[in-house]
Amino acid sequence: MSALQHVNDSNYAEVIEKGDKPALLDFGATWCGPCKALEPTITALADEYGDRVAVSKLDIDEAPQTAQRFGIMAVPTVILFKDGKEVHRFSGVQPKEKIAELIQTHLL
C-alpha cells in the first residue's frame, strides 16, 4: 500500500497545515494527461519519503476551494510546504530526481 494521501477541501488543513512534517501536494485532475504521467513519480516519492514527508494528491475538480486558494491555473502543479507554509512550487512534469532534490533541501 502506498503512503500517498488524498487531500480535499475538508482535510487540507489537517494534512498540510497542521502536519508535523514537510508536505508535498500534487494538484491534478483525472482528465489531465501530464498529471497521469506524473502520478507514478509522486507515488514513488510517497513510498520513499512517506515517513518524513506527507506526500499527497489533490484533484482540483473534487477540491475547487483549495485549488482556488492557491491560484492553481495549470495542472499538474506541485507545491512543497514546510511548517504549513508554501516554500516551493512548480508546474508540469518533472523528473523524480529533481523533485527528490527539492524535498531534500527542505528536510534539513
Backbone torsions as a table, in degrees:
resi	resn	phi	psi	omega
1	MET	NA	137.9	-177.4
2	SER	-78.1	152.1	176.1
3	ALA	-83.3	-0.2	-178.8
4	LEU	-65.6	130.0	178.8
5	GLN	-104.4	153.8	175.5
6	HIS	-108.5	127.5	-176.7
7	VAL	-110.0	143.6	174.7
8	ASN	-138.9	-175.5	-177.2
9	ASP	-60.4	-32.1	-175.7
10	SER	-83.2	-25.7	-178.3
11	ASN	-111.7	3.8	-178.3
12	TYR	-54.0	-52.9	-175.2
13	ALA	-60.4	-41.9	-178.3
14	GLU	-65.6	-44.3	-175.9
15	VAL	-77.0	-44.9	-171.3
16	ILE	-94.7	-55.7	-172.8
17	GLU	-75.9	-35.5	-175.3
18	LYS	-100.2	1.9	179.5
19	GLY	-67.3	157.1	-177.1
20	ASP	-98.1	12.3	178.1
21	LYS	-144.0	163.9	177.4
22	PRO	-55.6	155.0	-178.1
23	ALA	-132.2	136.5	175.3
24	LEU	-112.7	119.2	-176.8
25	LEU	-118.7	120.4	-179.8
26	ASP	-97.5	110.8	175.3
27	PHE	-87.6	121.2	-178.6
28	GLY	-147.8	-168.4	178.4
29	ALA	-154.2	152.0	-177.8
30	THR	-65.5	-27.3	-177.8
31	TRP	-87.4	0.9	-173.0
32	CYS	-96.2	114.5	178.9
33	GLY	-60.2	-50.9	178.3
34	PRO	-60.2	-31.7	177.6
35	CYS	-63.6	-42.2	178.5
36	LYS	-65.4	-34.9	178.1
37	ALA	-67.8	-33.8	-178.8
38	LEU	-80.7	-22.3	-173.8
39	GLU	-54.5	-45.7	178.3
40	PRO	-61.6	-33.8	177.8
41	THR	-66.1	-46.2	-179.8
42	ILE	-63.5	-41.7	178.4
43	THR	-63.2	-42.4	178.6
44	ALA	-63.5	-40.4	178.1
45	LEU	-65.8	-37.3	177.2
46	ALA	-62.2	-42.8	-179.8
47	ASP	-67.7	-36.4	-176.9
48	GLU	-77.5	-39.6	-173.9
49	TYR	-112.1	5.2	-172.5
50	GLY	-52.7	-29.7	179.5
51	ASP	-82.0	-14.8	-177.5
52	ARG	-118.1	-18.8	-177.7
53	VAL	-137.4	134.7	174.7
54	ALA	-82.7	105.5	-179.9
55	VAL	-99.6	124.1	-172.8
56	SER	-137.9	157.7	173.9
57	LYS	-117.3	148.2	175.6
58	LEU	-135.9	125.7	176.1
59	ASP	-88.0	117.8	-174.9
60	ILE	-63.4	-25.1	178.0
61	ASP	-76.6	-26.3	179.4
62	GLU	-93.2	-16.2	-178.7
63	ALA	-135.8	62.0	-175.4
64	PRO	-64.7	-31.1	-178.9
65	GLN	-65.8	-43.8	-179.7
66	THR	-68.4	-41.3	178.0
67	ALA	-60.7	-42.9	179.3
68	GLN	-66.7	-40.3	-180.0
69	ARG	-55.7	-37.1	-178.8
70	PHE	-97.3	8.4	176.0
71	GLY	61.3	39.2	-179.0
72	ILE	-70.8	114.6	-178.1
73	MET	-107.9	-17.9	-178.9
74	ALA	-144.0	146.6	176.1
75	VAL	-124.1	145.9	0.4
76	PRO	-78.4	142.9	169.6
77	THR	-124.5	131.9	-179.2
78	VAL	-118.4	130.4	179.5
79	ILE	-120.1	133.9	175.2
80	LEU	-102.7	128.7	179.9
81	PHE	-114.4	144.2	171.8
82	LYS	-135.6	131.2	-175.7
83	ASP	54.3	35.9	177.8
84	GLY	77.2	1.3	-177.8
85	LYS	-113.2	143.6	177.9
86	GLU	-67.0	128.2	178.4
87	VAL	-117.4	-18.5	178.2
88	HIS	-161.3	149.4	179.6
89	ARG	-145.5	142.6	170.3
90	PHE	-145.8	155.2	176.8
91	SER	-118.5	150.6	178.6
92	GLY	92.7	172.7	-179.0
93	VAL	-79.3	131.2	178.4
94	GLN	-125.1	151.3	177.5
95	PRO	-67.7	149.1	-179.0
96	LYS	-54.4	-41.9	-177.7
97	GLU	-60.2	-39.8	-178.9
98	LYS	-67.9	-41.4	179.0
99	ILE	-68.1	-40.4	178.5
100	ALA	-61.9	-39.6	178.3
101	GLU	-61.6	-43.2	178.2
102	LEU	-61.6	-45.5	178.9
103	ILE	-59.9	-46.1	-178.0
104	GLN	-56.5	-39.5	-177.4
105	THR	-65.1	-24.3	-178.4
106	HIS	-103.4	4.6	176.4
107	LEU	-88.2	-14.1	-177.5
108	LEU	-69.2	NA	NA
